[in-house]
């Protein structure tokens, strides 16, 4: 009996190893990730994480704008997951080389330092960085010319701002990000905007009615989903939960996001 149990454990363990290796090989075969450097007009370098899908033809592109925790492991994992759906994905590290001696988000001492660097960014500099990224993918032969933006939290707010600066975006996806305080800039948005919000995120959600009214007054498309009991940052939180409102919001919004992008 003891011998049979040991054999069973070995078989299951070996099966698990094969399954894990198979999943890794499948993942590796679908995407190719690399870092790309862009020279800013002040001579510093903007670093961006780029993920190419496996595809015979040119694909749509997605620009991912990180939250106030910078370009961390969660954003890279999300970028890879989106690329696995057939999109070229580029995620700029908007605080890369903005602080002396700090090349990338992951070089900061802690998250507080990351937030400080992000909130110190000049809006004009953020727009210039996003333009560098947009121009890069627009001229990439692997892209079919259709480029969308997905932003989280702080990056969601930046998605609104960038859409007002770039009328050529196919879609603008805002995850739990508030519109700029100056709502008049929304009149320059020409792309459809889709919002994803958690019902327990009152600080952001209290801005939705004014945003909705303003977008409607300007004749701009703005639709959104609010997920029951989910909180702020439900995507990064939900990805780590086995079950719960954040996880449910993650699963539902993921399906909606990919459907809209496709």
Buried (B, 14 or more C-beta within 10 A) or exposed (E): EEEEEEEEEEEEEEEEEEEEEEEEEEEEEBBEBEEBEBEBEEEEEBBBBBBBBEEEEBBBBBBBBBBBBBBBEBBBEBBBBBBBBBBBBBBBBBBBBBBEEBEBBBBBEEEEBBBBBBEEBEEEBBBBBBBBBBEBBEEBEBBEEBBBBBBBBBBBBBBBBBBBBBEEBBBBBBBBBBBBEEBEBBBBBBBBBBBBBBBBBEEBBEBBEEBBEBBEEBEBBBEBEBBEEBBBBBBBBBBEEEEBBBBBBBEBBBEBBBEBBE
